[in-house]
Amino acid sequence: MAERWKPSVTVAAIIERRIDGASQFLLVEEHTPEGLRLNNPAGHLDPEESPQQGVVREVLEETACVFTPERLVGVYLSRFRRPATGEDVTFVRFAFGGTVEAPDPTRRLDHGIVRTLWLGLPELRASRARHRSPHVLGCIEDYLAGRSVPLETITTDPSVYMPAIKR
């Protein structure tokens, strides 16, 4: 029997601020096996958490900001073959739009995160070659186009938090 396909589930935050009428988006610059890359605050969903809980945790770890998800922008599927190792990974990304509080200056950024930065759409488009995934810009463009699904669309069964006891 063939090995079962298991995509990696990730969560990402689309966070906008407006300065003088222009939109800017919060990104992280991070070390990856492919070099220094730009990404939305994002990461892998951990065991025993909902996608909404995961995105709140990831934003805090990567930006030192408390994130409040307000809507689901979309669910994205992509495949990536790591050049250095040939590893072939498929990602399912849940992208959330929401807001952040000011960063906690006492909190350190997650390992591998170099800095946070705010970029406008022209800068984002010009930096495509440095994006960690094709969804960095795609999620932001969907957000700007008004794509929105209520958070209640995602249902997390209680079994996620309390796995069955082995007998």
Number of C-alpha atoms within 10 A of each C-alpha: 3 4 5 6 8 9 14 15 17 21 29 28 32 27 24 22 15 10 9 5 7 10 15 19 18 19 24 22 21 20 15 12 10 11 9 15 20 24 22 27 27 25 21 17 22 15 9 15 15 18 24 23 16 22 27 23 21 25 26 21 20 26 25 22 21 18 22 19 20 15 20 23 27 16 13 17 14 13 14 13 11 12 10 8 8 9 9 10 14 15 18 16 24 24 30 28 24 17 17 20 10 11 12 12 9 7 13 13 19 16 10 13 20 15 14 19 13 15 17 16 16 9 11 20 12 9 14 15 12 15 18 20 18 16 19 22 20 12 25 23 15 16 21 15 10 10 15 16 15 10 16 9 9 13 10 14 9 11 9 12 12 9 9 8 5 4 3
